[in-house]
């Protein structure tokens, strides 16, 4: 079975532009989470979606938005890019929303975004 | 708010030796989950081992084991018989029972030397 896939692998944008990152979860997984990993730091939680609804949001500005589609794939959008948005963006999927269960998260390879 | 601290930015170990990575966390929760993730240079984050806070027995996965000290809020990872393929960033992570998001530490860069 395919793991979590993300596209594109790399992306270069300039300040002020907008970007869309894509994630396809493992087949059968209904929950997708997005994380930002700045160089030299641990990942930071941005969003969690389950059954197409936002179920959690981290401490990120409104320039960051996301959505989940009926096939459970997801997009992360970032508007008005800043230099500080340069990072590895990780997507993780799990089978459920986690309530009361361990429900391991499986990570994709990430999208490396560079903002010039 | 929960925080996770990894106090060792970098560590190195000789092949076949044993190494221990440290992690402490802060929470007022009584039940939660703790994880160690490995991120090799290829950057795919892989789960190494996990621990449920309500279980007193330390988790073990082959060469990987943890020392979970709940009262001290400490969760260290021991890697036995280190292999070259263990070279990677290692992240300690915390998750509340009722939430889906992981809270990560800053990571420890482990180098296994031949």
Interface residues (C-beta under 8 A of the other chain):
Chain A: X31 X33 X35 X40 X41 X42 X43 X44 X45 X48 X50 X55 X56 X58 X88 X90 X92 X94 X97 X98 X99 X100 X102 X103 X104 X105 X106 X107 X108 X109 X110
Chain B: X4 X33 X37 X42 X43 X44 X45 X46 X47 X50 X52 X91 X93 X95 X97 X98 X99 X100 X101 X102 X103 X104 X105 X106 X107
